[in-house]
Amino acid sequence: MTSEVDVDELISRLLEVRSSRPGTTVNMKEEEVRYLCVTSRQIFLSQPILLELQAPLKICGDIHGQYTDLLRLFEYGGFPPESNYLFLGDYVDRGKQSLETICLLLAYKIKHPENFFLLRGNHECAAINRIYGFYDEFNKLYIFFFIFVSLTSHCMVSGLSPDLQNMDQIRRIMRPSDIPDTGLLL
């Protein structure tokens, strides 16, 4: 069972580093990270798998753990809920602050579930995390926290199948699902 976390306070702490030197880490408790994962998962599963979003909407590409870039993006585009956002996946790996990156995104998803949307990229699966660094980064910080919560697929990032005939095929995808090594998700 996860205890309740003050999401506003956590967002404030995650944003405090804006005035610090790049790479400054944010101290987060294991319970806070667990709460973000469990609560955001419930939100993802409650929303349709095929998102039909309306403008205005800021659409943002790969972040790859570049937390300073994510903060700059919000400074430029407006912090939620001032602006609506759609992120296209690949939040973790490669950069040095994957944990802060995914935690801020999940916190905003919890705070603004109808204005803040996250797609699942290929880096939001265990196999890729083990190769590109997030798995190790996470386990160094939370050695006893062995829960892996995948971001749930919400809509297509890329790679439309030639077998896709209509949107109902997407709506019928069962969640959560792992990204297969080969073949189609459908």
Residue frames relative to the residue before (quaternion, step in Angstrom):
aa qw qx qy qz dx dy dz
M 1.0000 0.0000 0.0000 0.0000 0.00 0.00 0.00
T 0.2603 -0.7641 0.5693 0.1559 3.57 -0.88 0.89
S 0.3892 -0.7113 0.5344 0.2388 3.51 -1.01 0.84
E 0.6218 -0.5539 0.4115 0.3704 3.54 -1.27 0.47
V 0.1491 -0.7732 0.6135 0.0598 3.58 -1.03 0.84
D 0.4318 -0.6668 0.5406 0.2769 3.57 -1.08 0.75
V 0.2682 -0.8100 0.5033 0.1363 3.58 -0.05 1.32
D 0.6185 0.5445 -0.3521 0.4439 3.62 1.01 -0.73
E 0.6659 0.4946 -0.2977 0.4726 3.57 0.95 -0.89
L 0.6444 0.5142 -0.3181 0.4681 3.58 1.00 -0.79
I 0.6320 0.5103 -0.3304 0.4806 3.61 0.97 -0.80
S 0.6332 0.5317 -0.3316 0.4543 3.61 0.94 -0.85
R 0.6660 0.4910 -0.3018 0.4736 3.59 0.92 -0.87
L 0.6583 0.5091 -0.3093 0.4602 3.58 1.00 -0.81
L 0.7025 0.4511 -0.2621 0.4841 3.59 1.12 -0.63
E 0.4922 0.6869 -0.4180 0.3334 3.62 1.21 -0.39
V 0.6610 0.5461 -0.3138 0.4080 3.58 1.00 -0.74
R 0.4039 0.7242 -0.4770 0.2913 3.61 1.22 -0.03
S 0.7363 0.3945 -0.2289 0.4998 3.58 1.01 -0.76
S 0.5686 0.5778 -0.3823 0.4436 3.60 1.28 0.04
R 0.6409 -0.4956 0.3896 0.4381 3.55 -1.26 0.10
P 0.6060 -0.5649 0.4010 0.3911 3.62 -1.06 0.64
G 0.7517 0.3685 -0.2895 0.4641 3.55 -1.02 0.84
T 0.4549 0.6715 -0.4634 0.3570 3.59 1.26 -0.06
T 0.3244 -0.7710 0.5188 0.1769 3.56 -0.72 1.07
V 0.3417 -0.7011 0.5913 0.2053 3.53 -1.30 0.49
N 0.3509 -0.7309 0.5444 0.2152 3.57 -0.80 1.00
M 0.0482 0.7788 -0.6213 0.0715 3.53 -0.76 1.12
K 0.4315 -0.6864 0.5242 0.2603 3.53 -1.06 0.79
E 0.6391 -0.5302 0.4051 0.3824 3.51 -1.23 0.57
E 0.6450 0.5356 -0.3215 0.4402 3.60 0.97 -0.85
E 0.6334 0.5287 -0.3315 0.4577 3.59 1.08 -0.70
V 0.6605 0.4930 -0.3053 0.4770 3.57 0.94 -0.88
R 0.6355 0.5248 -0.3214 0.4664 3.57 0.97 -0.86
Y 0.6426 0.5258 -0.3188 0.4572 3.61 0.93 -0.89
L 0.6519 0.5143 -0.3183 0.4573 3.60 0.90 -0.92
C 0.6714 0.5039 -0.2988 0.4539 3.60 0.91 -0.90
V 0.7105 0.4635 -0.2677 0.4568 3.57 0.77 -1.04
T 0.6980 0.4787 -0.2801 0.4530 3.59 0.84 -0.97
S 0.6695 0.4788 -0.3148 0.4727 3.61 0.89 -0.84
R 0.5962 0.5629 -0.3644 0.4415 3.60 1.05 -0.68
Q 0.6397 0.5193 -0.3216 0.4666 3.59 0.97 -0.84
I 0.6503 0.5072 -0.3118 0.4718 3.58 1.00 -0.82
F 0.6455 0.5226 -0.3242 0.4529 3.60 0.88 -0.93
L 0.7008 0.4758 -0.2736 0.4556 3.58 0.87 -0.94
S 0.6550 0.5134 -0.3180 0.4542 3.60 1.14 -0.50
Q 0.6693 0.4822 -0.2960 0.4817 3.59 1.21 -0.39
P 0.6191 -0.5645 0.3811 0.3910 3.61 -1.15 0.51
I 0.5400 -0.6246 0.4557 0.3327 3.56 -1.13 0.61
L 0.7169 0.3176 -0.2048 0.5859 3.59 1.18 -0.57
L 0.1930 -0.7957 0.5677 0.0863 3.55 -0.43 1.23
E 0.0854 -0.7590 0.6443 0.0397 3.54 -0.96 0.92
L 0.0272 -0.8584 0.5081 -0.0654 3.53 0.15 1.40
Q 0.3346 -0.7378 0.5601 0.1729 3.52 -1.21 0.64
A 0.4953 -0.6105 0.5266 0.3233 3.56 -1.22 0.56
P 0.5663 -0.1264 -0.8108 -0.0771 1.58 -2.28 1.00
L 0.0178 0.7898 -0.6067 0.0879 3.51 -1.07 0.86
K 0.2709 -0.7309 0.6027 0.1707 3.57 -0.86 0.94
I 0.1444 -0.7903 0.5931 0.0528 3.59 -0.77 1.06
C 0.0790 -0.8337 0.5455 -0.0332 3.55 -0.64 1.20
G 0.3884 -0.7484 0.5023 0.1917 3.54 -0.96 0.94
D 0.8404 -0.2193 0.1588 0.4694 3.52 -1.36 -0.35
I 0.2228 -0.7635 0.5957 0.1117 3.56 -1.02 0.92
H 0.0381 -0.8647 0.4978 0.0560 3.60 1.08 -0.82
G 0.7452 -0.4583 0.2410 0.4202 3.57 0.74 1.05
Q 0.4883 0.6376 -0.4453 0.3959 3.59 1.25 0.27
Y 0.1712 -0.8543 0.4850 0.0748 3.54 0.41 1.30
T 0.6283 0.5335 -0.3394 0.4533 3.59 0.98 -0.79
D 0.6429 0.5109 -0.3182 0.4737 3.59 1.02 -0.76
L 0.6233 0.5318 -0.3365 0.4642 3.59 1.03 -0.76
L 0.6597 0.4995 -0.3099 0.4682 3.59 0.92 -0.87
R 0.6382 0.5169 -0.3220 0.4711 3.60 1.01 -0.79
L 0.6088 0.5614 -0.3385 0.4468 3.55 1.05 -0.80
F 0.6826 0.4676 -0.2814 0.4860 3.59 0.93 -0.90
E 0.6251 0.5294 -0.3457 0.4577 3.60 1.02 -0.72
Y 0.6870 0.4727 -0.2712 0.4807 3.56 1.02 -0.81
G 0.7942 0.3572 -0.1618 0.4641 3.59 0.79 -1.03
G 0.5657 -0.5735 0.3952 0.4415 3.57 1.24 -0.36
F 0.4119 -0.7071 0.5207 0.2431 3.54 -0.93 0.92
P 0.5547 -0.5878 0.4586 0.3695 3.60 -1.08 0.63
P 0.6217 -0.1681 -0.7633 -0.0514 1.64 -2.04 1.44
E 0.2968 0.7744 -0.5079 0.2328 3.60 1.24 0.31
S 0.7839 0.1197 -0.0524 0.6070 3.57 1.09 -0.76
N 0.3925 -0.6755 0.5711 0.2520 3.55 -1.23 0.59
Y 0.1306 -0.8233 0.5518 0.0260 3.57 -0.97 0.88
L 0.0710 -0.7193 0.6879 0.0657 3.48 -1.35 0.64
F 0.1197 -0.7845 0.6070 0.0418 3.58 -0.66 1.15
L 0.3777 -0.7899 0.4600 0.1476 3.54 -0.88 1.06
G 0.7077 -0.4734 0.2674 0.4512 3.60 1.10 0.55
D 0.7460 0.3980 -0.3203 0.4273 3.52 -1.43 -0.06
Y 0.1411 0.8288 -0.5160 0.1641 3.54 0.71 1.19
V 0.7856 0.2990 -0.1199 0.5282 3.57 1.07 -0.77
D 0.6906 0.4676 -0.3855 0.3947 3.53 -1.46 0.09
R 0.8005 0.2905 -0.2741 0.4468 3.48 -1.34 0.64
G 0.7553 0.3455 -0.2147 0.5139 3.64 0.67 -0.99
K 0.5876 -0.6272 0.4062 0.3105 3.55 -1.28 0.42
Q 0.7672 0.3282 -0.1857 0.5188 3.61 1.18 -0.28
S 0.0609 0.8305 -0.5460 0.0919 3.54 0.77 1.05
L 0.6556 0.5304 -0.3291 0.4249 3.58 0.93 -0.84
E 0.6557 0.4860 -0.3142 0.4849 3.60 0.90 -0.87
T 0.6322 0.5548 -0.3256 0.4318 3.57 0.98 -0.87
I 0.7302 0.4148 -0.2588 0.4772 3.59 0.66 -1.04
C 0.6385 0.5324 -0.3446 0.4360 3.61 1.00 -0.68
L 0.6504 0.4889 -0.3325 0.4770 3.62 0.95 -0.75
L 0.6516 0.5121 -0.3216 0.4579 3.59 0.92 -0.83
L 0.6753 0.4770 -0.3006 0.4755 3.61 0.90 -0.85
A 0.6239 0.5337 -0.3429 0.4565 3.60 1.02 -0.74
Y 0.6633 0.4799 -0.3056 0.4862 3.60 0.96 -0.81
K 0.6090 0.5401 -0.3549 0.4600 3.61 1.05 -0.66
I 0.6578 0.4938 -0.3027 0.4815 3.59 0.98 -0.83
K 0.6948 0.4861 -0.2705 0.4559 3.58 0.90 -0.94
H 0.8115 0.1278 -0.0187 0.5700 3.61 0.95 -0.87
P 0.0325 -0.8729 0.4859 0.0303 3.64 0.66 1.04
E 0.7251 0.4250 -0.2508 0.4802 3.62 1.11 -0.53
N 0.7274 0.3941 -0.2275 0.5136 3.60 1.29 -0.01
F 0.7306 0.3461 -0.1754 0.5618 3.57 1.31 -0.15
F 0.0059 0.8401 -0.5363 0.0813 3.56 -0.42 1.26
L 0.1376 -0.7887 0.5985 0.0280 3.53 -1.02 0.93
L 0.2127 -0.7510 0.6124 0.1255 3.56 -0.82 1.01
R 0.4470 -0.6689 0.5215 0.2841 3.53 -1.21 0.47
G 0.1837 -0.7778 0.5948 0.0864 3.54 -0.75 1.09
N 0.6966 -0.4689 0.3189 0.4395 3.56 -1.25 0.03
H 0.6354 0.5231 -0.3405 0.4546 3.63 1.19 -0.30
E 0.6133 0.5183 -0.3639 0.4720 3.60 1.23 0.04
C 0.5899 0.4875 -0.4269 0.4817 3.54 0.73 1.13
A 0.6525 -0.5795 0.3349 0.3553 3.55 -1.10 0.77
A 0.6488 0.5450 -0.3366 0.4108 3.60 0.87 -0.88
I 0.6871 0.4556 -0.2777 0.4931 3.60 0.91 -0.88
N 0.6156 0.5610 -0.3453 0.4326 3.63 0.99 -0.80
R 0.6511 0.5194 -0.3176 0.4532 3.59 1.00 -0.78
I 0.6839 0.4885 -0.2845 0.4612 3.59 1.05 -0.72
Y 0.8234 0.3275 -0.1269 0.4457 3.58 0.75 -1.07
G 0.7584 -0.5009 0.1978 0.3671 3.60 1.13 0.37
F 0.5927 0.5981 -0.4003 0.3617 3.63 0.98 -0.57
Y 0.6009 0.5706 -0.3548 0.4329 3.58 0.99 -0.78
D 0.6964 0.4578 -0.2705 0.4820 3.61 0.88 -0.94
E 0.6276 0.5351 -0.3362 0.4547 3.60 0.97 -0.84
F 0.6724 0.5050 -0.2857 0.4596 3.54 0.90 -0.97
N 0.7152 0.4639 -0.2650 0.4505 3.58 0.81 -0.97
K 0.5785 0.5514 -0.3860 0.4607 3.62 1.14 -0.41
L 0.7183 0.4395 -0.2475 0.4793 3.56 0.99 -0.81
Y 0.8053 0.1565 -0.0429 0.5702 3.59 0.97 -0.83
I 0.1180 -0.8621 0.4902 0.0513 3.54 0.63 1.18
F 0.7546 0.3795 -0.2140 0.4907 3.60 1.04 -0.67
F 0.5877 0.5626 -0.3723 0.4466 3.57 1.23 0.04
F 0.0192 0.8614 -0.5038 0.0619 3.57 0.17 1.29
I 0.4453 0.6609 -0.4899 0.3534 3.57 1.05 0.60
F 0.1043 -0.7657 0.6303 0.0742 3.56 -0.90 0.86
V 0.0587 -0.7945 0.6044 0.0001 3.54 -0.61 1.14
S 0.2749 -0.7685 0.5586 0.1477 3.56 -0.52 1.16
L 0.4714 -0.6070 0.5399 0.3434 3.53 -1.16 0.53
T 0.4339 -0.7139 0.4915 0.2461 3.52 -0.90 0.90
S 0.5158 -0.6303 0.4774 0.3298 3.57 -1.03 0.76
H 0.1294 -0.8080 0.5715 0.0607 3.54 -0.87 0.92
C 0.7679 -0.1942 0.0885 0.6040 3.55 1.11 -0.51
M 0.6996 -0.5117 0.3232 0.3798 3.52 -1.29 0.23
V 0.2739 -0.7433 0.5889 0.1603 3.56 -0.90 0.96
S 0.7574 -0.2163 0.1770 0.5901 3.56 0.88 -0.96
G 0.7332 0.4691 -0.2904 0.3974 3.53 -1.29 -0.09
L 0.0849 0.8028 -0.5812 0.1023 3.58 0.72 0.99
S 0.4287 -0.7137 0.5024 0.2335 3.53 -0.88 0.98
P 0.4877 -0.6377 0.4956 0.3313 3.59 -1.04 0.65
D 0.6198 0.5456 -0.3372 0.4521 3.60 1.27 -0.31
L 0.5141 0.6421 -0.4227 0.3805 3.59 1.25 -0.17
Q 0.1425 -0.8255 0.5450 0.0353 3.55 -0.54 1.21
N 0.8060 -0.0574 0.0664 0.5854 3.59 1.07 -0.71
M 0.6669 -0.5374 0.3563 0.3734 3.55 -1.28 0.38
D 0.5478 0.6121 -0.4059 0.4005 3.61 1.15 -0.40
Q 0.5742 0.5719 -0.3845 0.4421 3.59 1.12 -0.54
I 0.6520 0.4876 -0.3099 0.4911 3.59 1.03 -0.74
R 0.6581 0.5280 -0.3152 0.4344 3.58 0.89 -0.89
R 0.6821 0.5010 -0.2826 0.4515 3.61 1.14 -0.59
I 0.4597 0.6735 -0.4659 0.3437 3.62 1.21 -0.10
M 0.3473 -0.7379 0.5460 0.1915 3.55 -0.85 1.02
R 0.1456 -0.7846 0.5982 0.0736 3.55 -1.04 0.83
P 0.5772 -0.1975 -0.7914 -0.0379 1.50 -2.16 1.19
S 0.1194 -0.7821 0.6069 0.0756 3.55 -1.20 0.45
D 0.4184 -0.6770 0.5420 0.2699 3.55 -1.16 0.61
I 0.4808 -0.6302 0.5204 0.3177 3.53 -1.20 0.56
P 0.3639 -0.7517 0.4991 0.2310 3.62 -0.59 1.08
D 0.5657 -0.5933 0.4515 0.3524 3.57 -1.20 0.55
T 0.7860 0.0378 -0.0103 0.6170 3.57 1.10 -0.74
G 0.7345 0.4260 -0.3019 0.4335 3.55 -1.23 0.34
L 0.6341 -0.5587 0.4110 0.3418 3.49 -1.40 -0.07
L 0.5102 -0.6183 0.5043 0.3211 3.54 -1.22 0.54
L 0.6186 0.5913 -0.3394 0.3906 3.58 1.08 -0.72
